[in-house]
Amino acid sequence: MNVNVAMIGSGFMGKAHSNAWQRAHIYFNTEAKPVMKVLCDNNTAAAVPFAKLWGWQRVESDYKKTVKSADIDLVDICTPNNLHAEVAIAAAEAGKAILCEKPLAMNLKQALAMVKAVKKAKVFNAVSFNYRRVPAVALARQLIQEGRLGRIFHVRAAYLQDWIIDPNFPLVWRLNKSVSGSGAHGDLNAHIIDMARFLVGEMTEVVGDAKVFIKERPLPQAAVGLSGKASAGKKGKVTVDDAVTFLARFANGAIGTFEATRFAQGHKNGNRIEVNGDKGSLYFHFEDMNELQFFDNTDPKHLQGWRTILATEGVHPYISAWWPAGHIIGYENTFVNQAADVLMELAQKKKHMPDFEDAAKTQAVLDAVLDSAKKHAWVDVPKV
């Protein structure tokens, strides 16, 4: 079974997804095989060499034409956030399976429209929260579901980066609300909210605060990934948050603390989460992504202590497709793991998690936190 893929967008995530489509079938021997049919990007000058490098068969510039193409089975959305909803809804109406990068949408209203569209069309839909596909994070979920942490008390999560501390860093699209929807919140908090929900469950109430540290930046001359070149003299207004912190209450009685910032000097991709229960605790830090820290309070007192689990044995999630024990995997492998899941699910007509409806629940938390920051009060998380 072949799955003909059209990828919309060829930036940072386009590179990660292209690599995943190239390798998923090879490593996981999936029943469905991806065929990299179309790369669609309105910047054809950049898209043509990108497609040649990564093996896309043809280049197009109009996503509306692409999603209607008879030879396309799945649309992979790797655009800036402001295009997620319109591309996804068009793809659903064309009857295509969809993989969409996170965050699902600019806001909950858009997210719910996307959910409605895929349900009406009855098409496969998936959202790229790739950290769920880190073997150590999947193992953390397994330990919690096995009851090894017992009753959950705390979730403590942070996503720390430092790439825009320099006030001369340019005003790239991620700092423009009309394109990104929000700043560190939608980009980084989205990941740790999704991880917390994946591990512990739903949040019911939040209270948050948002901060913009540098209110104006040079206009961009060029931008690639998380780097850019500023133009001389001209500046524009930063319209998104630089940092957002919030407290949360979970449906199961646990409480949580969350922080996302791009102003934490010395932190490049400091994505971390800790969960504390009455029987034990666990801790994950992405910069040591192959390790999970676990404390078991049921051990004899003289043996208790934090243990490091190197999650690279064949018994750990996803690892059997990769290397011998102790041969670590990296960031790009999380997308390969995700692509393999998508291919398996398409072949077996199974549901992907997170799908649009599940990702809309993360969007509901994101919206509620910003609403709380404006009101300076606790607010309920909207039900999805």
C-alpha positions in Angstrom: 0.0 0.0 0.0 1.4 3.4 -1.0 0.5 6.7 0.7 1.1 9.6 -1.6 2.1 12.6 0.5 1.9 16.3 -0.3 3.8 18.5 2.2 2.8 22.2 2.5 5.8 24.3 3.6 9.5 23.7 3.4 11.0 25.5 6.4 12.3 24.1 9.7 9.5 21.5 10.1 9.5 20.8 6.4 13.0 19.5 6.8 12.1 17.4 9.9 9.1 15.9 8.2 10.9 15.2 4.9 13.5 13.2 6.8 10.7 11.3 8.5 8.9 10.4 5.3 12.2 9.2 3.8 13.0 6.9 6.7 9.9 5.7 8.4 9.1 2.8 6.1 12.8 1.7 6.0 13.2 1.5 9.8 9.7 0.3 10.8 8.9 -1.8 7.7 5.4 -0.4 7.7 2.7 -2.0 5.7 2.0 1.4 4.1 4.9 3.0 2.2 5.1 6.8 1.8 5.6 8.3 -1.6 6.9 11.9 -1.5 4.8 13.2 -4.4 4.4 17.0 -3.9 6.2 19.8 -2.1 4.0 22.9 -2.1 5.5 26.2 -1.1 4.8 29.7 -2.5 8.5 30.4 -2.4 9.4 28.2 -5.4 13.0 29.5 -5.6 13.6 27.8 -2.2 11.3 24.9 -2.8 12.9 23.6 -6.0 16.3 22.9 -4.5 14.7 21.7 -1.3 12.6 19.1 -3.2 15.6 17.9 -5.2 17.6 17.5 -2.0 14.9 15.6 -0.1 13.4 13.6 -2.9 10.0 15.3 -3.5 8.8 14.4 -7.0 7.3 17.7 -8.0 6.9 21.3 -6.7 3.7 23.3 -6.7 3.0 26.8 -5.3 -0.8 26.7 -4.8 -2.0 24.6 -1.8 -5.6 24.8 -3.0 -4.6 22.9 -6.2 -2.3 20.6 -4.3 -4.9 19.3 -1.8 -7.4 18.6 -4.6 -4.8 16.6 -6.7 -6.2 13.1 -7.5 -2.8 11.5 -6.8 -2.5 12.8 -3.2 -3.6 10.7 -0.2 -2.2 12.7 2.7 -1.6 16.4 3.2 1.2 17.2 5.7 0.9 20.8 6.9 4.2 22.4 7.8 3.3 26.1 7.3 3.3 28.9 9.8 0.4 28.7 12.2 -1.9 31.2 10.4 -2.4 28.8 7.5 -3.1 25.6 9.5 -6.8 26.0 9.6 -7.5 27.0 6.0 -5.2 24.3 4.6 -6.6 21.6 6.9 -10.2 22.5 6.2 -9.5 22.5 2.4 -7.7 19.2 2.7 -10.6 17.7 4.7 -13.2 18.9 2.1 -11.0 17.2 -0.6 -11.2 14.0 1.3 -7.5 13.8 2.2 -5.9 12.4 5.3 -4.1 15.2 7.3 -1.1 15.5 9.4 -0.8 19.1 10.9 2.1 20.7 12.8 1.4 22.1 16.3 -0.1 24.2 17.6 -3.3 23.0 15.9 -4.6 26.5 15.3 -4.3 30.2 16.1 -7.0 29.9 18.7 -9.7 27.6 20.0 -12.4 28.9 17.6 -10.2 27.9 14.6 -9.3 24.6 16.2 -13.0 23.7 16.7 -13.7 24.6 13.0 -10.9 22.2 12.0 -12.4 19.4 14.3 -15.8 20.0 12.7 -14.3 19.8 9.2 -12.5 16.5 9.7 -15.4 14.9 11.5 -17.8 15.9 8.7 -15.4 14.6 6.0 -14.6 11.5 8.1 -10.9 11.7 7.2 -7.9 10.6 9.1 -6.3 13.4 11.1 -3.2 13.8 13.2 -1.3 16.5 15.0 2.5 16.6 15.2 3.2 16.7 18.9 6.5 14.9 18.3 7.6 14.7 22.0 5.0 12.0 22.6 7.1 9.9 20.3 10.3 10.2 22.5 10.8 6.7 23.9 11.5 8.0 27.4 8.2 10.0 27.4 6.2 7.1 26.1 7.9 5.0 28.9 6.9 7.7 31.5 3.2 7.3 30.4 3.5 3.5 30.6 4.9 3.8 34.2 2.0 6.1 35.2 -0.6 3.9 33.6 0.9 0.9 35.4 0.3 2.7 38.7 4.0 3.0 39.6 3.6 6.6 40.7 0.3 6.0 42.5 -1.8 9.0 43.2 -0.5 12.0 41.3 0.1 15.2 43.3 2.3 17.5 41.1 3.1 18.2 37.5 6.1 20.6 37.1 7.0 21.5 33.5 9.1 24.1 31.8 10.3 24.8 28.3 13.3 27.2 28.3 15.1 28.7 25.3 17.4 31.7 24.9 17.4 32.4 21.1 15.8 35.9 21.1 17.4 37.6 24.1 19.5 39.8 21.8 17.4 42.9 21.2 18.8 43.1 17.7 17.4 39.7 16.7 14.9 40.4 13.9 11.2 40.4 14.0 10.7 36.9 12.4 7.2 35.4 11.8 7.2 33.7 15.2 7.1 37.2 16.8 4.1 38.3 14.8 0.7 37.5 16.3 -1.1 37.7 12.9 1.1 34.8 11.7 2.0 32.8 14.9 -1.1 33.4 17.1 1.1 33.7 20.2 4.8 33.6 21.1 6.6 31.2 23.5 3.1 30.2 24.7 1.8 28.6 21.5 5.2 27.4 20.4 6.6 26.0 23.7 3.8 25.8 26.3 1.8 23.9 23.7 4.4 21.1 23.9 4.5 20.8 27.7 0.7 21.1 28.0 0.4 18.3 25.5 3.0 16.2 27.4 1.2 16.9 30.7 -2.1 15.9 29.3 -0.6 12.8 27.7 0.9 11.7 31.0 -1.6 12.9 33.7 -4.9 13.9 32.1 -7.0 17.0 31.6 -6.7 20.4 33.2 -9.8 22.1 34.5 -8.6 25.6 35.7 -5.6 27.8 35.0 -4.2 31.2 36.1 -1.4 32.7 34.1 0.8 35.7 33.4 2.4 36.8 30.1 5.3 39.1 29.5 6.9 40.9 26.6 10.5 41.9 27.4 11.6 43.5 24.1 8.7 45.4 22.5 10.4 46.4 19.2 12.8 44.6 17.0 14.6 45.2 13.6 12.5 44.1 10.6 13.9 40.8 9.1 16.0 40.8 6.0 16.1 37.0 5.9 15.1 34.3 8.4 15.9 30.6 8.4 14.6 28.3 11.2 15.4 29.9 14.5 17.9 32.3 13.1 17.6 35.4 11.1 19.3 38.5 9.7 18.0 42.0 10.6 17.6 44.9 8.2 19.3 48.2 9.1 17.4 50.9 10.9 13.8 49.8 10.5 11.9 48.3 13.4 8.6 46.8 14.1 6.4 46.0 17.1 6.6 42.6 18.8 3.0 41.4 19.1 3.4 38.1 21.0 4.5 37.1 24.4 8.2 36.4 25.2 7.4 34.4 28.3 4.3 32.9 29.9 3.9 31.1 33.2 0.8 29.5 34.7 -0.6 27.3 37.4 -3.1 24.6 36.6 -5.6 22.3 38.4 -6.1 18.8 36.9 -9.3 16.9 36.9 -7.7 14.1 39.0 -6.8 16.6 41.8 -3.2 17.2 40.8 -1.8 20.7 40.6 0.7 21.9 38.0 3.2 24.7 37.3 4.2 25.6 33.7 6.7 28.0 32.3 7.6 28.8 28.7 10.2 31.4 27.8 12.7 32.3 25.1 14.7 34.5 27.5 16.4 31.8 29.7 20.1 32.4 29.1 22.0 29.2 28.5 19.0 27.0 27.6 18.8 25.9 24.0 15.9 23.5 24.1 15.3 22.9 27.7 12.0 21.0 27.5 11.4 19.2 30.9 8.6 17.7 32.9 8.4 16.1 36.4 5.5 14.2 37.9 5.2 13.4 41.6 3.0 10.8 43.1 2.6 9.0 46.4 4.5 5.9 45.2 7.1 7.6 43.1 8.3 10.4 40.8 9.7 10.7 37.3 11.6 13.4 35.5 12.4 14.0 31.8 14.7 16.6 30.2 14.8 16.6 26.4 18.4 17.6 26.3 19.0 14.1 27.7 16.2 12.7 25.6 17.3 9.0 25.9 17.1 9.0 29.7 14.1 8.9 32.1 14.7 9.6 35.8 12.5 7.5 38.1 12.2 7.3 41.9 10.3 4.4 43.4 9.1 4.9 47.0 8.1 1.2 47.2 11.8 0.1 47.1 13.3 -0.9 50.4 14.5 2.3 52.2 18.2 1.3 52.0 17.9 1.0 48.2 15.8 4.1 47.5 17.1 6.9 45.2 16.7 8.3 41.8 17.6 5.9 39.1 18.5 6.7 35.5 16.7 4.5 32.9 18.4 4.6 29.6 15.4 4.1 27.4 17.2 2.4 24.5 16.4 -1.3 25.2 14.2 -3.2 22.7 11.5 -3.3 25.3 11.1 0.5 25.4 8.6 2.2 23.0 9.8 2.6 19.4 13.4 1.5 20.1 13.1 -2.0 18.5 13.1 -0.3 15.1 16.4 1.5 15.7 19.8 0.4 17.2 21.2 -2.0 19.8 20.8 -1.1 23.5 22.7 2.1 24.5 23.0 3.4 20.9 21.0 6.6 21.4 18.6 8.3 19.0 18.0 12.0 18.4 15.5 14.8 17.8 14.8 13.8 14.2 13.9 10.3 15.2 10.8 11.5 17.0 9.4 12.6 13.7 10.3 9.3 12.1 8.5 7.5 15.0 5.5 9.7 14.4 5.5 9.1 10.6 5.7 5.3 11.2 2.7 5.5 13.5 0.7 7.5 10.9 1.5 4.9 8.2 0.6 2.0 10.4 -2.7 3.7 11.4 -3.6 4.5 7.8 -2.9 0.9 6.8 -4.9 -0.5 9.7 -7.6 2.2 9.7 -6.8 3.2 13.2 -7.1 6.6 15.0 -4.0 8.7 15.6 -3.4 10.4 18.9 -3.3 13.3 19.2 -5.9 13.9 16.6 -7.5 17.2 15.9 -10.0 16.8 18.7 -7.3 15.9 21.3 -5.1 18.8 20.1 -8.0 21.2 20.4 -8.0 20.4 24.2 -4.4 21.7 24.3 -5.6 24.7 22.4 -8.3 25.2 25.0 -5.7 25.4 27.7 -3.6 27.8 25.7 -6.5 30.1 25.2 -7.6 29.9 28.8 -4.1 30.9 30.1 -4.0 34.0 27.9 -7.6 34.9 29.0 -6.5 34.5 32.6 -3.4 36.7 32.1 -5.7 39.5 30.8 -8.2 39.1 33.7 -5.6 38.5 36.4 -7.8 35.7 37.7 -8.3 31.9 37.6 -10.4 30.8 34.6 -12.0 27.5 33.6 -10.6 25.6 30.7 -13.3 25.4 28.0 -14.6 21.9 27.4 -13.9 20.4 24.0 
